[in-house]
Every structure is written in C-alpha cells, then in structure tokens.
Amino acid sequence: MKSTAIARDLLGEDGVYRHVGPARVFTSEADAIRAIKGQDETALLPGEVVVVAGIGPMGTGMEEV
C-alpha cells in the first residue's frame, strides 16, 4: 500500500497503520477486482483486507494495481 494513501487519522500513536482482521488473498488483479466490485460469490465483506500475491515490479517499475 502506498503510504500517501493512508489517512493520517488511521495512524497509531507511533505513526504506523495497523489493521487486524481477515485477509482475502488473490493471485490475479482480475480476481481481486471482481471481488471488490462484488460481481460474483467472491464478493468482499466489510473489514476484509485485499492481498494480491505475485504482483510486483515488472520491467522498469511497479505496476499500478
């Protein structure tokens, strides 16, 4: 997650963002987007964290997911 995308009021006293709760792991951007949009039975539930595994630097930079 980009640090600039975190609202300051979500940071703890130590300046670190933490979220405790269930995580949903996806291995493709397309699957994650379907769940985010609630387009099938994999729809996300409130409070779930989205993790997209295996998406990283490609070529000269980080892909925007």
C-alpha positions as CSV (number, residue, x, y, z in Angstrom):
1,M,0.0,0.0,0.0
2,K,1.3,3.5,-0.8
3,S,1.9,5.3,2.4
4,T,0.5,8.5,1.0
5,A,-2.9,6.7,0.5
6,I,-3.4,6.2,4.3
7,A,-5.5,8.9,6.1
8,R,-3.5,10.4,8.9
9,D,-6.4,9.7,11.4
10,L,-5.9,6.0,10.8
11,L,-2.3,6.0,12.1
12,G,-1.5,4.9,15.6
13,E,0.4,7.0,18.2
14,D,3.6,5.5,16.8
15,G,2.8,6.7,13.3
16,V,2.2,3.2,12.0
17,Y,-1.0,1.9,10.3
18,R,-2.3,-1.4,11.5
19,H,-5.4,-3.3,10.6
20,V,-6.4,-6.6,12.4
21,G,-8.9,-8.7,10.6
22,P,-9.4,-11.3,7.9
23,A,-7.5,-11.1,4.7
24,R,-8.5,-12.4,1.3
25,V,-5.6,-13.4,-0.9
26,F,-5.9,-13.3,-4.7
27,T,-3.3,-14.4,-7.3
28,S,-4.5,-12.1,-10.1
29,E,-5.6,-8.5,-10.4
30,A,-8.7,-9.5,-12.3
31,D,-9.9,-11.8,-9.5
32,A,-9.4,-9.1,-6.9
33,I,-11.3,-6.5,-8.9
34,R,-14.2,-8.9,-9.4
35,A,-14.4,-9.4,-5.6
36,I,-14.1,-5.7,-4.9
37,K,-16.9,-5.0,-7.3
38,G,-19.0,-7.8,-5.9
39,Q,-19.6,-9.4,-9.3
40,D,-19.7,-13.0,-8.1
41,E,-19.8,-15.2,-5.0
42,T,-16.3,-14.0,-4.0
43,A,-17.6,-10.5,-3.1
44,L,-15.7,-8.9,-0.2
45,L,-17.2,-8.4,3.2
46,P,-16.8,-5.3,5.2
47,G,-13.5,-5.2,7.1
48,E,-11.7,-7.7,4.8
49,V,-8.2,-6.8,3.5
50,V,-7.3,-7.4,-0.1
51,V,-4.0,-9.0,-0.7
52,V,-2.8,-9.5,-4.3
53,A,0.1,-12.0,-4.3
54,G,2.6,-12.3,-7.0
55,I,2.1,-8.8,-8.4
56,G,5.4,-6.9,-8.2
57,P,7.9,-4.9,-10.1
58,M,7.9,-5.7,-13.8
59,G,10.3,-4.1,-16.2
60,T,11.2,-0.6,-15.1
61,G,8.7,-0.1,-12.3
62,M,5.8,-1.2,-10.1
63,E,2.5,-1.9,-11.9
64,E,-0.4,0.1,-10.5
65,V,-2.9,-2.4,-9.1
